[in-house]
Amino acid sequence: MWKIIVGFVVFAALALFVLMKSGGSIDMGDEKHDVGAAHEPAASAAVAEAASARTSAASQ
């Protein structure tokens, strides 16, 4: 049983080492909520406008 645990720990350490050396952005911290992230309400407004234009064109 202890061999399985040791094997898992070694595999996890090796995986983290490879991922960190490969240049991936690994953050072992908590979940982040970026308040300053750019939201795109204009895109959803554009979609709604296109949908309303499509419905009005289809009714004519």
N, C-alpha and C positions, 0 to 999 in steps of 0.2 A: 504493500500500500504506500509506503513512504517513497518508493521508487517512482510511482505515478506522480506524486506531488512534486518531487524534485525535478522530474522530467517536464512537468508543466511549467514550473518556475523557470527552468533553463530555456524552454521554448519561448515563453513570453518575453524573457530578457533578450533573447536573440532576435525576436520579431521587432521589439522596440528599437534595438540597436540598428537593425537594417532599415527600418522606417526613418529613423532620425538621420542616418547617414545618406539616405537617398534624397534628402532635401525636402521631404514632405513637411507640411506645417502641422506638427503634432502639439496639441495643447492638452495637458493632463489635468487642467483645472476644471472648475465647475462649469455648468452651462452658462453661456454668456448671452446677455440680451443687450444688443447695441441699440441704445436709444437714438443715437445720431445716424442710424442707417437711413439711407435715402428710400423713402417710400414713393410709389408711383401712382398717386391717385389720378393723375392726368391720363394714364393709360387706361384705367378702368372707365373714366369718363368718356374717352374716345371710343371705347368698345360699346358703351351704352348709346352714344350718339350714332354710331354706325348701325347699331341694331334698330334704333328708332327710324333712321333714314331708310333702312331696308324695308321695314314694315310699312312705312308710309308710301314708299315707291311700289310695293306689292299691292297695296289697296287701290291704287289709281289705275 
